[in-house]
Amino acid sequence: MSNRSHRAAPEHTHPDDVPVQTALAALADPVRLQLVRELATTADWEHTCGTFDVPVGKAALSHHFSVLRAAGLIEQRDMGPKRVNRLRRPEFDQRFPGLLDLVLRDRRDSGEHER
């Protein structure tokens, strides 16, 4: 038996069960923020785990996905040998209205007030 084809399905936390501190901590990390930003620009279930443009290895990337799932930000599922992702934007927006809008703003907006 191949472990790859029988890996455990990812565990997900619904945004309704997430404290605001957990959501903020997940979004505070630059790599996780980049993952969320990339997911926000693609269709649901289109982005596989290995296609993100982030400067971390496989183990670290797996950890970041786990943190995002625990914060209710993403959902993952296996499609054959690949794991695909979706940003849980509608559910997350219902739990934390406006939070994703703030963190997903164009990076140019975030630097306007810094001197």
MOPAC internal coordinates of N, CA, C and O (Angstrom, degrees):
PM7 1SCF
backbone

  N    0.0000 0     0.00 0     0.00 0    0    0    0
  C    1.4588 1     0.00 0     0.00 0    1    0    0
  C    1.5195 1   110.08 1     0.00 0    2    1    0
  O    1.2310 1   120.72 1   -40.91 1    3    2    1
  N    1.2889 1   116.23 1   139.09 1    3    2    1
  C    1.4606 1   121.25 1   177.75 1    5    3    2
  C    1.5224 1   109.51 1   -92.13 1    6    5    3
  O    1.2310 1   120.58 1   -51.45 1    7    6    5
  N    1.3226 1   116.49 1   128.55 1    7    6    5
  C    1.4663 1   120.29 1   178.36 1    9    7    6
  C    1.5205 1   111.32 1   -63.18 1   10    9    7
  O    1.2310 1   120.75 1   148.11 1   11   10    9
  N    1.3074 1   116.18 1   -31.89 1   11   10    9
  C    1.4545 1   120.60 1  -176.47 1   13   11   10
  C    1.5323 1   111.54 1   -62.10 1   14   13   11
  O    1.2310 1   120.50 1   138.11 1   15   14   13
  N    1.3250 1   116.65 1   -41.89 1   15   14   13
  C    1.4591 1   118.90 1  -177.56 1   17   15   14
  C    1.5286 1   112.18 1   -79.49 1   18   17   15
  O    1.2310 1   120.70 1   168.03 1   19   18   17
  N    1.3358 1   116.26 1   -11.97 1   19   18   17
  C    1.4607 1   119.59 1  -178.92 1   21   19   18
  C    1.5256 1   112.23 1  -120.61 1   22   21   19
  O    1.2310 1   120.65 1  -151.00 1   23   22   21
  N    1.3196 1   116.37 1    29.00 1   23   22   21
  C    1.4659 1   118.13 1   179.47 1   25   23   22
  C    1.5258 1   109.58 1   -69.81 1   26   25   23
  O    1.2310 1   121.75 1   -25.22 1   27   26   25
  N    1.3036 1   114.25 1   154.78 1   27   26   25
  C    1.4638 1   119.92 1  -178.10 1   29   27   26
  C    1.5275 1   110.55 1   -67.96 1   30   29   27
  O    1.2310 1   121.17 1   -37.80 1   31   30   29
  N    1.3133 1   115.36 1   142.20 1   31   30   29
  C    1.4599 1   119.96 1   176.12 1   33   31   30
  C    1.5275 1   108.55 1   -67.07 1   34   33   31
  O    1.2310 1   120.39 1   -35.46 1   35   34   33
  N    1.3246 1   116.86 1   144.54 1   35   34   33
  C    1.4715 1   118.71 1  -179.51 1   37   35   34
  C    1.5287 1   111.68 1   -66.91 1   38   37   35
  O    1.2310 1   121.26 1   -34.58 1   39   38   37
  N    1.3298 1   115.19 1   145.42 1   39   38   37
  C    1.4665 1   120.38 1   175.83 1   41   39   38
  C    1.5161 1   108.83 1   -89.95 1   42   41   39
  O    1.2310 1   120.97 1   -41.15 1   43   42   41
  N    1.3323 1   115.75 1   138.85 1   43   42   41
  C    1.4621 1   121.29 1  -177.41 1   45   43   42
  C    1.5204 1   110.72 1  -121.26 1   46   45   43
  O    1.2310 1   121.18 1   -34.42 1   47   46   45
  N    1.3116 1   115.35 1   145.58 1   47   46   45
  C    1.4595 1   122.22 1   173.97 1   49   47   46
  C    1.5220 1   107.17 1  -110.01 1   50   49   47
  O    1.2310 1   120.28 1   -50.20 1   51   50   49
  N    1.3121 1   117.07 1   129.80 1   51   50   49
  C    1.4627 1   120.19 1   177.90 1   53   51   50
  C    1.5247 1   108.79 1   -73.26 1   54   53   51
  O    1.2310 1   119.82 1   -39.98 1   55   54   53
  N    1.3302 1   117.95 1   140.02 1   55   54   53
  C    1.4677 1   120.00 1   179.59 1   57   55   54
  C    1.5316 1   114.19 1   -52.64 1   58   57   55
  O    1.2310 1   119.68 1   149.93 1   59   58   57
  N    1.3244 1   118.21 1   -30.07 1   59   58   57
  C    1.4673 1   120.79 1   178.98 1   61   59   58
  C    1.5280 1   112.36 1   -61.51 1   62   61   59
  O    1.2310 1   120.56 1   157.90 1   63   62   61
  N    1.3431 1   116.53 1   -22.10 1   63   62   61
  C    1.4615 1   121.54 1  -177.66 1   65   63   62
  C    1.5240 1   112.87 1   -99.66 1   66   65   63
  O    1.2310 1   120.26 1  -168.22 1   67   66   65
  N    1.3223 1   117.10 1    11.78 1   67   66   65
  C    1.4631 1   121.73 1  -174.13 1   69   67   66
  C    1.5312 1   110.24 1  -106.70 1   70   69   67
  O    1.2310 1   120.27 1   -54.68 1   71   70   69
  N    1.3494 1   117.09 1   125.32 1   71   70   69
  C    1.4682 1   119.67 1   173.37 1   73   71   70
  C    1.5343 1   109.79 1   -70.49 1   74   73   71
  O    1.2310 1   120.37 1   -28.40 1   75   74   73
  N    1.3008 1   116.91 1   151.60 1   75   74   73
  C    1.4681 1   120.82 1  -178.05 1   77   75   74
  C    1.5296 1   110.95 1   -59.77 1   78   77   75
  O    1.2310 1   119.61 1   145.85 1   79   78   77
  N    1.3335 1   118.35 1   -34.15 1   79   78   77
  C    1.4642 1   120.88 1   179.28 1   81   79   78
  C    1.5291 1   111.18 1   -62.17 1   82   81   79
  O    1.2310 1   120.27 1   141.59 1   83   82   81
  N    1.3250 1   117.10 1   -38.41 1   83   82   81
  C    1.4651 1   121.47 1   178.94 1   85   83   82
  C    1.5227 1   110.42 1   -66.13 1   86   85   83
  O    1.2310 1   120.52 1   137.04 1   87   86   85
  N    1.3207 1   116.61 1   -42.96 1   87   86   85
  C    1.4642 1   120.91 1   178.68 1   89   87   86
  C    1.5189 1   111.00 1   -63.27 1   90   89   87
  O    1.2310 1   120.48 1   134.70 1   91   90   89
  N    1.3297 1   116.70 1   -45.30 1   91   90   89
  C    1.4607 1   120.53 1  -179.70 1   93   91   90
  C    1.5224 1   111.65 1   -64.99 1   94   93   91
  O    1.2310 1   120.14 1   139.65 1   95   94   93
  N    1.3257 1   117.34 1   -40.35 1   95   94   93
  C    1.4629 1   120.86 1   179.44 1   97   95   94
  C    1.5282 1   110.60 1   -64.41 1   98   97   95
  O    1.2310 1   120.27 1   139.93 1   99   98   97
  N    1.3208 1   117.10 1   -40.07 1   99   98   97
  C    1.4677 1   120.44 1   179.14 1  101   99   98
  C    1.5248 1   110.97 1   -63.96 1  102  101   99
  O    1.2310 1   120.57 1   140.46 1  103  102  101
  N    1.3180 1   116.51 1   -39.54 1  103  102  101
  C    1.4658 1   121.15 1  -177.44 1  105  103  102
  C    1.5282 1   113.02 1   -82.07 1  106  105  103
  O    1.2310 1   119.88 1   168.51 1  107  106  105
  N    1.3192 1   117.84 1   -11.49 1  107  106  105
  C    1.4645 1   120.81 1  -177.92 1  109  107  106
  C    1.5261 1   112.82 1   -77.22 1  110  109  107
  O    1.2310 1   120.24 1   158.19 1  111  110  109
  N    1.3155 1   117.14 1   -21.81 1  111  110  109
  C    1.4553 1   120.64 1  -178.99 1  113  111  110
  C    1.5302 1   110.66 1   -79.01 1  114  113  111
  O    1.2310 1   119.28 1   -49.89 1  115  114  113
  N    1.3332 1   118.97 1   130.11 1  115  114  113
  C    1.4666 1   121.12 1  -176.61 1  117  115  114
  C    1.5298 1   114.27 1   -60.64 1  118  117  115
  O    1.2310 1   119.91 1   143.29 1  119  118  117
  N    1.3338 1   117.79 1   -36.71 1  119  118  117
  C    1.4690 1   119.73 1   179.53 1  121  119  118
  C    1.5249 1   110.18 1   -68.48 1  122  121  119
  O    1.2310 1   120.47 1   135.24 1  123  122  121
  N    1.3288 1   116.71 1   -44.76 1  123  122  121
  C    1.4707 1   119.26 1   179.45 1  125  123  122
  C    1.5213 1   111.01 1   -65.61 1  126  125  123
  O    1.2310 1   120.51 1   142.84 1  127  126  125
  N    1.3117 1   116.63 1   -37.16 1  127  126  125
  C    1.4630 1   119.91 1   177.04 1  129  127  126
  C    1.5254 1   110.06 1   -62.61 1  130  129  127
  O    1.2310 1   120.02 1   139.78 1  131  130  129
  N    1.3216 1   117.57 1   -40.22 1  131  130  129
  C    1.4630 1   120.88 1   177.45 1  133  131  130
  C    1.5268 1   110.70 1   -64.21 1  134  133  131
  O    1.2310 1   119.76 1   138.98 1  135  134  133
  N    1.3162 1   118.06 1   -41.02 1  135  134  133
  C    1.4678 1   121.39 1   177.14 1  137  135  134
  C    1.5280 1   110.86 1   -59.90 1  138  137  135
  O    1.2310 1   120.93 1   134.22 1  139  138  137
  N    1.3246 1   115.82 1   -45.78 1  139  138  137
  C    1.4694 1   120.61 1   179.44 1  141  139  138
  C    1.5257 1   110.42 1   -63.98 1  142  141  139
  O    1.2310 1   120.32 1   137.44 1  143  142  141
  N    1.3256 1   117.00 1   -42.56 1  143  142  141
  C    1.4703 1   120.38 1   179.00 1  145  143  142
  C    1.5265 1   111.42 1   -61.38 1  146  145  143
  O    1.2310 1   120.42 1   137.13 1  147  146  145
  N    1.3294 1   116.80 1   -42.87 1  147  146  145
  C    1.4666 1   119.57 1   179.00 1  149  147  146
  C    1.5254 1   110.71 1   -65.09 1  150  149  147
  O    1.2310 1   120.23 1   138.53 1  151  150  149
  N    1.3319 1   117.17 1   -41.47 1  151  150  149
  C    1.4658 1   119.62 1   178.91 1  153  151  150
  C    1.5266 1   111.94 1   -65.36 1  154  153  151
  O    1.2310 1   120.72 1   148.08 1  155  154  153
  N    1.3151 1   116.24 1   -31.92 1  155  154  153
  C    1.4678 1   120.26 1  -179.18 1  157  155  154
  C    1.5242 1   111.91 1   -67.47 1  158  157  155
  O    1.2310 1   120.11 1   161.59 1  159  158  157
  N    1.3251 1   117.39 1   -18.41 1  159  158  157
  C    1.4693 1   120.21 1  -177.78 1  161  159  158
  C    1.5234 1   113.46 1  -102.99 1  162  161  159
  O    1.2310 1   119.92 1  -176.33 1  163  162  161
  N    1.3296 1   117.76 1     3.67 1  163  162  161
  C    1.4634 1   120.51 1  -179.92 1  165  163  162
  C    1.5234 1   110.64 1  -124.33 1  166  165  163
  O    1.2310 1   121.54 1   -18.42 1  167  166  165
  N    1.3091 1   114.67 1   161.58 1  167  166  165
  C    1.4625 1   120.38 1   178.36 1  169  167  166
  C    1.5299 1   110.10 1   -69.94 1  170  169  167
  O    1.2310 1   120.52 1   -25.34 1  171  170  169
  N    1.3181 1   116.61 1   154.66 1  171  170  169
  C    1.4593 1   121.62 1   176.72 1  173  171  170
  C    1.5227 1   110.63 1   -55.22 1  174  173  171
  O    1.2310 1   120.97 1   -40.92 1  175  174  173
  N    1.3149 1   115.75 1   139.08 1  175  174  173
  C    1.4563 1   124.74 1   174.38 1  177  175  174
  C    1.5321 1   113.32 1    64.92 1  178  177  175
  O    1.2310 1   119.86 1  -161.29 1  179  178  177
  N    1.3302 1   117.88 1    18.71 1  179  178  177
  C    1.4549 1   121.37 1  -179.48 1  181  179  178
  C    1.5224 1   112.46 1   -95.58 1  182  181  179
  O    1.2310 1   120.33 1   151.13 1  183  182  181
  N    1.3184 1   116.97 1   -28.87 1  183  182  181
  C    1.4665 1   122.96 1  -173.10 1  185  183  182
  C    1.5266 1   110.09 1   -95.00 1  186  185  183
  O    1.2310 1   120.23 1   -63.32 1  187  186  185
  N    1.3352 1   117.16 1   116.68 1  187  186  185
  C    1.4617 1   120.01 1   175.29 1  189  187  186
  C    1.5316 1   109.01 1   -86.90 1  190  189  187
  O    1.2310 1   120.98 1   -20.85 1  191  190  189
  N    1.3024 1   115.73 1   159.15 1  191  190  189
  C    1.4720 1   120.93 1  -174.68 1  193  191  190
  C    1.5241 1   113.39 1   -57.94 1  194  193  191
  O    1.2310 1   119.98 1   144.64 1  195  194  193
  N    1.3090 1   117.64 1   -35.36 1  195  194  193
  C    1.4510 1   120.39 1  -176.59 1  197  195  194
  C    1.5156 1   115.54 1   -81.67 1  198  197  195
  O    1.2310 1   119.64 1  -177.93 1  199  198  197
  N    1.3182 1   118.29 1     2.07 1  199  198  197
  C    1.4649 1   120.72 1  -174.79 1  201  199  198
  C    1.5252 1   114.32 1  -105.50 1  202  201  199
  O    1.2310 1   119.93 1  -173.28 1  203  202  201
  N    1.3161 1   117.74 1     6.72 1  203  202  201
  C    1.4592 1   120.59 1   179.89 1  205  203  202
  C    1.5231 1   109.95 1   -82.28 1  206  205  203
  O    1.2310 1   120.73 1   -36.63 1  207  206  205
  N    1.3136 1   116.21 1   143.37 1  207  206  205
  C    1.4568 1   122.37 1  -179.27 1  209  207  206
  C    1.5243 1   109.72 1   -94.93 1  210  209  207
  O    1.2310 1   120.93 1  -103.07 1  211  210  209
  N    1.3337 1   115.82 1    76.93 1  211  210  209
  C    1.4651 1   121.32 1  -179.82 1  213  211  210
  C    1.5285 1   109.39 1  -129.63 1  214  213  211
  O    1.2310 1   120.46 1   -31.03 1  215  214  213
  N    1.3472 1   116.73 1   148.97 1  215  214  213
  C    1.4707 1   121.53 1  -173.80 1  217  215  214
  C    1.5306 1   114.45 1   -87.73 1  218  217  215
  O    1.2310 1   120.12 1  -133.35 1  219  218  217
  N    1.3244 1   117.37 1    46.65 1  219  218  217
  C    1.4676 1   120.10 1   179.56 1  221  219  218
  C    1.5240 1   109.69 1  -133.05 1  222  221  219
  O    1.2310 1   121.19 1   -21.07 1  223  222  221
  N    1.3208 1   115.33 1   158.93 1  223  222  221
  C    1.4584 1   121.29 1   178.05 1  225  223  222
  C    1.5178 1   112.15 1   -78.24 1  226  225  223
  O    1.2310 1   121.67 1    -1.95 1  227  226  225
  N    1.3170 1   114.42 1   178.05 1  227  226  225
  C    1.4677 1   121.58 1  -175.79 1  229  227  226
  C    1.5356 1   113.09 1   -60.72 1  230  229  227
  O    1.2310 1   120.41 1   135.74 1  231  230  229
  N    1.3242 1   116.82 1   -44.26 1  231  230  229
  C    1.4716 1   120.14 1  -178.65 1  233  231  230
  C    1.5254 1   111.17 1   -65.48 1  234  233  231
  O    1.2310 1   120.34 1   136.40 1  235  234  233
  N    1.3187 1   116.96 1   -43.60 1  235  234  233
  C    1.4681 1   120.40 1   178.71 1  237  235  234
  C    1.5237 1   110.46 1   -65.69 1  238  237  235
  O    1.2310 1   120.57 1   140.47 1  239  238  237
  N    1.3166 1   116.52 1   -39.53 1  239  238  237
  C    1.4658 1   120.05 1   178.61 1  241  239  238
  C    1.5205 1   110.82 1   -62.52 1  242  241  239
  O    1.2310 1   120.59 1   138.06 1  243  242  241
  N    1.3152 1   116.49 1   -41.94 1  243  242  241
  C    1.4643 1   121.20 1   176.89 1  245  243  242
  C    1.5310 1   110.68 1   -59.22 1  246  245  243
  O    1.2310 1   120.46 1   137.98 1  247  246  245
  N    1.3196 1   116.73 1   -42.02 1  247  246  245
  C    1.4747 1   121.26 1   177.80 1  249  247  246
  C    1.5375 1   110.40 1   -62.21 1  250  249  247
  O    1.2310 1   120.31 1   135.30 1  251  250  249
  N    1.3276 1   117.02 1   -44.70 1  251  250  249
  C    1.4657 1   120.24 1  -179.77 1  253  251  250
  C    1.5341 1   111.14 1   -62.22 1  254  253  251
  O    1.2310 1   120.25 1   139.35 1  255  254  253
  N    1.3208 1   117.13 1   -40.65 1  255  254  253
  C    1.4683 1   120.09 1   176.59 1  257  255  254
  C    1.5282 1   110.53 1   -62.83 1  258  257  255
  O    1.2310 1   120.29 1   140.23 1  259  258  257
  N    1.3163 1   117.05 1   -39.77 1  259  258  257
  C    1.4634 1   121.23 1   178.91 1  261  259  258
  C    1.5291 1   111.13 1   -61.59 1  262  261  259
  O    1.2310 1   120.49 1   136.61 1  263  262  261
  N    1.3283 1   116.67 1   -43.39 1  263  262  261
  C    1.4694 1   121.14 1   178.81 1  265  263  262
  C    1.5301 1   110.20 1   -63.70 1  266  265  263
  O    1.2310 1   120.31 1   137.92 1  267  266  265
  N    1.3234 1   117.02 1   -42.08 1  267  266  265
  C    1.4681 1   120.51 1   179.79 1  269  267  266
  C    1.5257 1   111.74 1   -66.37 1  270  269  267
  O    1.2310 1   120.11 1   143.14 1  271  270  269
  N    1.3344 1   117.39 1   -36.86 1  271  270  269
  C    1.4684 1   120.45 1   176.36 1  273  271  270
  C    1.5236 1   109.94 1   -65.81 1  274  273  271
  O    1.2310 1   120.55 1   135.91 1  275  274  273
  N    1.3391 1   116.56 1   -44.09 1  275  274  273
  C    1.4678 1   121.52 1  -178.67 1  277  275  274
  C    1.5272 1   111.45 1   -64.59 1  278  277  275
  O    1.2310 1   120.40 1   153.66 1  279  278  277
  N    1.3311 1   116.84 1   -26.34 1  279  278  277
  C    1.4676 1   121.23 1   178.89 1  281  279  278
  C    1.5229 1   111.87 1   -89.12 1  282  281  279
  O    1.2310 1   120.35 1  -177.65 1  283  282  281
  N    1.3242 1   116.93 1     2.35 1  283  282  281
  C    1.4619 1   120.27 1   177.92 1  285  283  282
  C    1.5172 1   114.12 1    76.01 1  286  285  283
  O    1.2310 1   120.14 1  -165.67 1  287  286  285
  N    1.3272 1   117.35 1    14.33 1  287  286  285
  C    1.4666 1   120.66 1  -175.85 1  289  287  286
  C    1.5192 1   114.32 1   -86.83 1  290  289  287
  O    1.2310 1   120.61 1   146.99 1  291  290  289
  N    1.3244 1   116.44 1   -33.01 1  291  290  289
  C    1.4628 1   118.49 1  -178.63 1  293  291  290
  C    1.5128 1   110.98 1  -130.56 1  294  293  291
  O    1.2310 1   122.08 1   -18.85 1  295  294  293
  N    1.3091 1   113.62 1   161.15 1  295  294  293
  C    1.4516 1   122.46 1   172.84 1  297  295  294
  C    1.5179 1   106.25 1  -127.94 1  298  297  295
  O    1.2310 1   120.58 1   -39.01 1  299  298  297
  N    1.3214 1   116.50 1   140.99 1  299  298  297
  C    1.4552 1   121.45 1   179.81 1  301  299  298
  C    1.5177 1   109.57 1  -128.60 1  302  301  299
  O    1.2310 1   121.17 1   -28.97 1  303  302  301
  N    1.3279 1   115.36 1   151.03 1  303  302  301
  C    1.4588 1   120.28 1   172.75 1  305  303  302
  C    1.5163 1   108.74 1  -151.10 1  306  305  303
  O    1.2310 1   121.66 1   -25.04 1  307  306  305
  N    1.3125 1   114.42 1   154.96 1  307  306  305
  C    1.4620 1   120.41 1  -179.58 1  309  307  306
  C    1.5195 1   109.99 1   -89.28 1  310  309  307
  O    1.2310 1   121.68 1   -46.27 1  311  310  309
  N    1.3241 1   114.39 1   133.73 1  311  310  309
  C    1.4582 1   122.05 1   173.87 1  313  311  310
  C    1.5236 1   105.80 1  -125.82 1  314  313  311
  O    1.2310 1   121.07 1   -82.01 1  315  314  313
  N    1.3291 1   115.56 1    97.99 1  315  314  313
  C    1.4498 1   119.38 1  -173.48 1  317  315  314
  C    1.5157 1   108.89 1    63.70 1  318  317  315
  O    1.2310 1   119.71 1    46.22 1  319  318  317
  N    1.3262 1   118.15 1  -133.78 1  319  318  317
  C    1.4602 1   120.30 1  -178.29 1  321  319  318
  C    1.5303 1   113.96 1   -81.64 1  322  321  319
  O    1.2310 1   120.18 1   175.66 1  323  322  321
  N    1.3162 1   117.26 1    -4.34 1  323  322  321
  C    1.4695 1   120.30 1  -176.36 1  325  323  322
  C    1.5249 1   111.05 1  -107.04 1  326  325  323
  O    1.2310 1   121.52 1   -28.64 1  327  326  325
  N    1.3315 1   114.70 1   151.36 1  327  326  325
  C    1.4650 1   121.05 1   174.71 1  329  327  326
  C    1.5214 1   107.14 1  -107.47 1  330  329  327
  O    1.2310 1   121.03 1   -53.71 1  331  330  329
  N    1.3308 1   115.64 1   126.29 1  331  330  329
  C    1.4612 1   121.01 1  -178.56 1  333  331  330
  C    1.5165 1   109.79 1  -110.20 1  334  333  331
  O    1.2310 1   121.17 1   -19.45 1  335  334  333
  N    1.3307 1   115.36 1   160.55 1  335  334  333
  C    1.4582 1   122.00 1  -169.43 1  337  335  334
  C    1.5206 1   111.46 1  -131.07 1  338  337  335
  O    1.2310 1   121.99 1   -25.07 1  339  338  337
  N    1.3117 1   113.79 1   154.93 1  339  338  337
  C    1.4681 1   119.91 1   168.92 1  341  339  338
  C    1.5094 1   108.66 1  -144.85 1  342  341  339
  O    1.2310 1   121.16 1   -36.61 1  343  342  341
  N    1.3184 1   115.38 1   143.39 1  343  342  341
  C    1.4564 1   121.85 1   173.74 1  345  343  342
  C    1.5182 1   107.12 1   -77.85 1  346  345  343
  O    1.2310 1   119.98 1   -50.59 1  347  346  345
  N    1.3138 1   117.64 1   129.41 1  347  346  345
  C    1.4694 1   121.34 1  -178.31 1  349  347  346
  C    1.5327 1   109.45 1   -86.08 1  350  349  347
  O    1.2310 1   121.27 1  -126.37 1  351  350  349
  N    1.3025 1   115.18 1    53.63 1  351  350  349
  C    1.4609 1   120.39 1  -172.71 1  353  351  350
  C    1.5311 1   113.68 1   -59.46 1  354  353  351
  O    1.2310 1   118.70 1   129.80 1  355  354  353
  N    1.3309 1   120.08 1   -50.20 1  355  354  353
  C    1.4793 1   118.01 1  -178.71 1  357  355  354
  C    1.5287 1   113.06 1   -58.66 1  358  357  355
  O    1.2310 1   120.63 1   136.10 1  359  358  357
  N    1.3361 1   116.39 1   -43.90 1  359  358  357
  C    1.4588 1   120.04 1  -178.74 1  361  359  358
  C    1.5300 1   110.93 1   -68.96 1  362  361  359
  O    1.2310 1   120.74 1   138.18 1  363  362  361
  N    1.3373 1   116.19 1   -41.82 1  363  362  361
  C    1.4548 1   120.78 1  -178.97 1  365  363  362
  C    1.5330 1   110.83 1   -67.62 1  366  365  363
  O    1.2310 1   120.61 1   138.92 1  367  366  365
  N    1.3345 1   116.45 1   -41.08 1  367  366  365
  C    1.4713 1   120.73 1   178.17 1  369  367  366
  C    1.5243 1   111.49 1   -63.49 1  370  369  367
  O    1.2310 1   120.39 1   145.79 1  371  370  369
  N    1.3196 1   116.85 1   -34.21 1  371  370  369
  C    1.4649 1   119.46 1   178.28 1  373  371  370
  C    1.5336 1   110.29 1   -67.69 1  374  373  371
  O    1.2310 1   120.64 1   141.37 1  375  374  373
  N    1.3298 1   116.39 1   -38.63 1  375  374  373
  C    1.4702 1   120.90 1  -178.86 1  377  375  374
  C    1.5348 1   111.48 1   -76.21 1  378  377  375
  O    1.2310 1   120.78 1   137.66 1  379  378  377
  N    1.3411 1   116.12 1   -42.34 1  379  378  377
  C    1.4702 1   121.82 1  -177.00 1  381  379  378
  C    1.5242 1   109.41 1  -128.44 1  382  381  379
  O    1.2310 1   119.86 1  -105.02 1  383  382  381
  N    1.3337 1   117.87 1    74.98 1  383  382  381
  C    1.4763 1   120.64 1  -176.13 1  385  383  382
  C    1.5309 1   112.07 1   -56.38 1  386  385  383
  O    1.2310 1   121.19 1   -52.27 1  387  386  385
  N    1.3266 1   115.33 1   127.73 1  387  386  385
  C    1.4516 1   121.57 1   175.02 1  389  387  386
  C    1.5182 1   115.86 1    86.74 1  390  389  387
  O    1.2310 1   119.48 1   165.46 1  391  390  389
  N    1.3348 1   118.60 1   -14.54 1  391  390  389
  C    1.4625 1   120.31 1  -176.52 1  393  391  390
  C    1.5297 1   111.89 1   -64.18 1  394  393  391
  O    1.2310 1   120.31 1   131.44 1  395  394  393
  N    1.3277 1   117.01 1   -48.56 1  395  394  393
  C    1.4703 1   118.99 1   179.10 1  397  395  394
  C    1.5179 1   111.39 1   -64.58 1  398  397  395
  O    1.2310 1   120.04 1   143.30 1  399  398  397
  N    1.3268 1   117.53 1   -36.70 1  399  398  397
  C    1.4699 1   119.88 1   177.01 1  401  399  398
  C    1.5286 1   110.27 1   -57.15 1  402  401  399
  O    1.2310 1   120.65 1   138.18 1  403  402  401
  N    1.3277 1   116.37 1   -41.82 1  403  402  401
  C    1.4686 1   120.46 1  -179.86 1  405  403  402
  C    1.5221 1   112.21 1   -65.43 1  406  405  403
  O    1.2310 1   120.34 1   132.41 1  407  406  405
  N    1.3150 1   116.96 1   -47.59 1  407  406  405
  C    1.4674 1   119.16 1  -175.59 1  409  407  406
  C    1.5230 1   113.19 1   -77.91 1  410  409  407
  O    1.2310 1   120.14 1   160.87 1  411  410  409
  N    1.3203 1   117.33 1   -19.13 1  411  410  409
  C    1.4618 1   120.04 1  -179.28 1  413  411  410
  C    1.5204 1   113.10 1   -94.16 1  414  413  411
  O    1.2310 1   120.47 1  -179.62 1  415  414  413
  N    1.3194 1   116.71 1     0.38 1  415  414  413
  C    1.4627 1   119.37 1   177.70 1  417  415  414
  C    1.5112 1   110.18 1   -54.79 1  418  417  415
  O    1.2310 1   121.25 1   -28.03 1  419  418  417
  N    1.2949 1   115.21 1   151.97 1  419  418  417
  C    1.4598 1   121.24 1   176.77 1  421  419  418
  C    1.5233 1   108.45 1   -53.91 1  422  421  419
  O    1.2310 1   120.32 1   -43.06 1  423  422  421
  N    1.3257 1   116.99 1   136.94 1  423  422  421
  C    1.4657 1   121.38 1  -177.62 1  425  423  422
  C    1.5251 1   112.34 1   -57.28 1  426  425  423
  O    1.2310 1   120.07 1   152.63 1  427  426  425
  N    1.3122 1   117.47 1   -27.37 1  427  426  425
  C    1.4703 1   119.49 1   178.64 1  429  427  426
  C    1.5189 1   110.46 1   -62.77 1  430  429  427
  O    1.2310 1   120.26 1   146.35 1  431  430  429
  N    1.3407 1   117.10 1   -33.65 1  431  430  429
  C    1.4629 1   120.60 1   178.85 1  433  431  430
  C    1.5288 1   111.11 1   -63.79 1  434  433  431
  O    1.2310 1   120.35 1   142.18 1  435  434  433
  N    1.3281 1   116.94 1   -37.82 1  435  434  433
  C    1.4650 1   119.96 1  -174.56 1  437  435  434
  C    1.5221 1   112.34 1   -71.42 1  438  437  435
  O    1.2310 1   119.21 1   157.69 1  439  438  437
  N    1.3248 1   119.11 1   -22.31 1  439  438  437
  C    1.4489 1   120.93 1  -178.14 1  441  439  438
  C    1.5202 1   114.75 1   -95.31 1  442  441  439
  O    1.2310 1   120.18 1   176.10 1  443  442  441
  N    1.3029 1   117.26 1    -3.90 1  443  442  441
  C    1.4667 1   120.21 1  -176.00 1  445  443  442
  C    1.5152 1   112.98 1   -63.70 1  446  445  443
  O    1.2310 1   119.57 1   146.58 1  447  446  445
  N    1.3325 1   118.42 1   -33.42 1  447  446  445
  C    1.4483 1   121.77 1  -174.67 1  449  447  446
  C    1.5232 1   113.28 1   -95.59 1  450  449  447
  O    1.2310 1   120.71 1   175.25 1  451  450  449
  N    1.3387 1   116.26 1    -4.75 1  451  450  449
  C    1.4570 1   119.46 1   179.20 1  453  451  450
  C    1.5147 1   109.60 1   -85.23 1  454  453  451
  O    1.2310 1   120.73 1   -35.17 1  455  454  453
  N    1.3337 1   116.21 1   144.83 1  455  454  453
  C    1.4673 1   119.92 1   178.08 1  457  455  454
  C    1.4961 1   109.79 1  -132.36 1  458  457  455
  O    1.2310 1   120.10 1   180.00 1  459  458  457

